[in-house]
Amino acid sequence: MEVQEDGDHFISLQLAGLASAQMALRAAIDLKVFSIIADARPDAHLSAAEITSKIPTKDPSSAACTLERMLRVLGANSILSIARKPLGNNGEHGCHEWTYGLTKKSRCLVSSSTTDEATFSTSFILLVTEREMLESQRMIKDAVLDPRRSPFYKAYGVNFYDYMGEKPRLRQLFNEFRRPLVCFLKFESGFKDLKELMDVGGGIGTTLAKITSMYSQVRGLNFDLPHVIAAAPKLPGVKHVAGDMFKSIPNVQTILLKWILHNWDDEHCRKLLINCWEALPRDGKVIIVEMAICEALGNNLEATDVLIQDYFMMLLMNGGKERTLAEFEDLGKALGFTKIKIFPMPHWSIHVIEFHK
Ligand SMILES: C[S@@+](CC[C@H](N)C(=O)[O-])C[C@H]1O[C@@H](n2cnc3c(N)ncnc32)[C@H](O)[C@@H]1O
């Protein structure tokens, strides 16, 4: 057994600050604190007053005091680094101010023109700190005691996708939050011989537009719920189709299911995959893009990333969950898909899984 030492209670007291760190982080993103520091110089350290001078506040000196306390919490969580800067003549009489710089954690939140990882990470943080997400997390205990409904359903009385239909801000945030497509689009062997691809649950069609722009021989069909299709822009090479994938899917050569199966329990996945099977010709296939839970749950960043996504599936969707590769294989085989091919994609814990009819 571990021996308790004097001061150990400080370790447990840090747990009380976990939510504060996340909310301070959200405020810092909204106020563009990380970009303000990065724009000064990549390795810059700025004081709260210097950062505040770039923020449109009504009262800069009071705002700098509030900001300073927020920055210190970010510093305590290694989201910013803190340095002591002497003031006046070499810091006579011990006068100094604190300055704040980017760390590995916050540098990844600053957009650069070459990657969209920052857009993904910031929109994910903004999404998971939205009021509805926080309110749902207060219902986790109730969902353990009575697991028939997700915490989100317990808080709002509807399923997450129906709720989003009525909430433009949440819908916009959700649409912005997309894992970078770069690695998945390199899945060349999967697209170069296709004539027709239907992205089922394709949202507003962004993924499909990217695919059809790279593989011009592909006729793109984007299938989603009517309220999603109603808000979808016109996109070259993409025809939008409104419908309910649990009722029926129009006939098509190949189906893409990207981040769809993880939203649903096994029974819904089976129903959806049966509808896919019926829509496909004899030589058709379903291309599934999902993260996969590692068989050995190690304490590494990639494994943790999948587990965090799995936590949000539990939060939002009745029966939603991330799966292991073996679980995907079992699903496909049980429905009679004859050949199952798995392609691990580098980074982002993503796998492309083909179910061949
Ligand atoms: C997690 S999002 C994935 C969106 C997109 N495939 C992507 O990778 O960005 C799930 C999508 O499934 C759609 N969806 C949910 N229920 C549906 C249904 N019954 N029929 C068709 N689409 C549905 C949602 O509207 C949403 O766009």
PDBQT file of the ligand as one rigid body, heavy atoms in Angstrom, charges set to zero:
ROOT
HETATM    1  C1  LIG A 401     -20.678  11.855 -36.449  1.00  0.00    +0.000 C 
HETATM    2  S1  LIG A 401     -21.522  12.551 -37.805  1.00  0.00    +0.000 S 
HETATM    3  C2  LIG A 401     -20.471  12.057 -39.115  1.00  0.00    +0.000 C 
HETATM    4  C3  LIG A 401     -20.539  12.964 -40.275  1.00  0.00    +0.000 C 
HETATM    5  C4  LIG A 401     -19.572  12.635 -41.413  1.00  0.00    +0.000 C 
HETATM    6  N1  LIG A 401     -19.707  11.266 -41.880  1.00  0.00    +0.000 N 
HETATM    7  C5  LIG A 401     -18.127  12.920 -41.053  1.00  0.00    +0.000 C 
HETATM    8  O1  LIG A 401     -17.302  12.032 -41.084  1.00  0.00    +0.000 OA
HETATM    9  O2  LIG A 401     -17.803  14.057 -40.761  1.00  0.00    +0.000 OA
HETATM   10  C6  LIG A 401     -22.921  11.496 -37.989  1.00  0.00    +0.000 C 
HETATM   11  C7  LIG A 401     -23.869  11.911 -39.109  1.00  0.00    +0.000 C 
HETATM   12  O3  LIG A 401     -24.931  10.939 -39.171  1.00  0.00    +0.000 OA
HETATM   13  C8  LIG A 401     -26.121  11.626 -39.515  1.00  0.00    +0.000 C 
HETATM   14  N2  LIG A 401     -27.295  10.818 -39.137  1.00  0.00    +0.000 N 
HETATM   15  C9  LIG A 401     -27.744  10.544 -37.892  1.00  0.00    +0.000 A 
HETATM   16  N3  LIG A 401     -28.851   9.773 -37.963  1.00  0.00    +0.000 NA
HETATM   17  C10 LIG A 401     -29.090   9.572 -39.285  1.00  0.00    +0.000 A 
HETATM   18  C11 LIG A 401     -30.101   8.848 -40.001  1.00  0.00    +0.000 A 
HETATM   19  N4  LIG A 401     -31.062   8.193 -39.336  1.00  0.00    +0.000 N 
HETATM   20  N5  LIG A 401     -30.054   8.845 -41.352  1.00  0.00    +0.000 NA
HETATM   21  C12 LIG A 401     -29.072   9.512 -42.029  1.00  0.00    +0.000 A 
HETATM   22  N6  LIG A 401     -28.081  10.217 -41.392  1.00  0.00    +0.000 NA
HETATM   23  C13 LIG A 401     -28.091  10.231 -40.046  1.00  0.00    +0.000 A 
HETATM   24  C14 LIG A 401     -25.999  12.908 -38.703  1.00  0.00    +0.000 C 
HETATM   25  O4  LIG A 401     -26.894  13.906 -39.163  1.00  0.00    +0.000 OA
HETATM   26  C15 LIG A 401     -24.531  13.259 -38.889  1.00  0.00    +0.000 C 
HETATM   27  O5  LIG A 401     -24.326  14.084 -40.011  1.00  0.00    +0.000 OA
ENDROOT
TORSDOF 0
